[in-house]
Amino acid sequence: MTADDNPPAWDTTTVADAYRDRDMRLAERLVFPAVLRRLAGSAGPGRLALDVGCGTGAVAARLARAGEWQVQGLDPSPGMLGIARADRPHPRVSYRLFDGRALDWLADDSVDAAVCCLVYCTDPDDGRLAALTAEIRRVLRPGAPYVLADLNPAAAGVAFSTLRHGEPGVVYGDGDPVPTLLRMRDGTMMSSTTYHRSLDRYRRFLTEAGFPSPAVELPTLPADRPGSAAVPAEIRTAPYVILSTHA
C-alpha cells in the first residue's frame, strides 16, 4: 500500500471530495450492520438518534431507513455536510454543522440514541473528545445506547484490503499521529493522518463522562475460502473496534 500525495487535513474540501469516492466495503460489512443491530431495540417512530461526526451521511441515512429514527447528522466539516445533503437526503435526517465539542441546542435527557463512527481517531485533541463525550452523555435519556466505532488500535500497521493505519512494526502511544492510507474506489490510495488511542483510552473517555464500562466487539470477516493461500487480513484481524454502552 503506497500513496504519493501529501496527507491533507481531515476538515478540508479535498478530504470531503475524496470521501465521496472512498472504498467503504469493510466498514459496510463490519461497522454499519453492527451499529444498526445495537440500536435496533431502541428504534421507533419519532425517536431521535444522533450521528455524531456523520461525514457524508452513510450511517445517518441507514439509521433513518432501518429504524424509523428521526436522525440528526452532525459534523464540523461544511464540505462533508454538503455531500451528505446531496448524496444521502432523507425526510427524517437533518444535517447540522457543529464545532465537534458542544451540543448546546439539545436539552438534557432528550436523545434516544447516539452513534459516533470513525471520528475519535481523526481528532488530536483529547480535551475536545472528552468534552464531546460528556455532551453526548448529557443529552442521552437514561438507558439510551451510545455506540462508538473506531479503528482497532491493536491493528496498527496491518494492511487491510481498504485501509492501513500505522507503519508495520511501529508501536504507537496515545495521541501519536499515525500515517493512514485509505483505498479509493478506483484502486488508488489517499494518504492522511489519524491519531492513536489505546482501548483503555477509549474506555476512559466513556467512563470519565459517566458512561458504564463498554462492551467491546472486534469484528472480522468470515473465511469464505478455508485453506486459501490468499487470506485477507480482515479475516484474521479486526480493522475496527466497536464499543457499546448506555446513559
Helices and strands as residue ranges (DSSP letters): H 13-20, H 25-30, H 32-39, G 40-42, E 48-52, H 58-67, E 70-75, H 78-87, E 93-97, E 113-117, G 120-122, H 126-139, E 145-151, G 153-155, E 163-165, E 177-183, E 189-195, H 199-208, E 215-217, H 233-236, E 240-246
